[in-house]
């Protein structure tokens, strides 16, 4: 009986701790954005992540774009417009904090509130991130589905996160 109670207490404690944040990961993603009028657009690409807050999203379709963030800085390279935009952000998504603060809702589904937004996170049976859903600042419903996810025990190379302005591209500050 004591073993059963200890296992139960440990399970509750583990689930109450949120999702384990990987040191680093890469995955393919499909980002589905549905606006309040019901129009939907699907983006596809690859994401690289280093904990605690370094991310690079490489959008491959329907538009070619790279979005890099590290803390309070965001760089967007829009290859179709041949333009690079630089932003200082204070309401960006800190994936580490979202995952760490998430609490088990049911089965492999977790819920959290971060910077006045609610996030729903679904894990695979092997506890890797499978989906993240939330409503953005424009009331769009966003669902990001991750596939071919690979977790790493050490940080990915810094070269994966470079978002340098290509020669000839305009810069917007």
ABEGO torsion letter per residue (X at the ends): XAAAAAAAAAAAAAAAAEBBBBABBBBBBBBBBBBAAGBBBBBBEBBBBBOAABBBBBBAOABBBBBBBBEABBBBBBAAAGBBBBBBBAABBBAAAAAAABBBABEABBBBBBGGBBBBBBBBAAGBBABBBBBBAAGBBBBBBBBGBBBBABBBBAAAABBBBBBGBBBBX
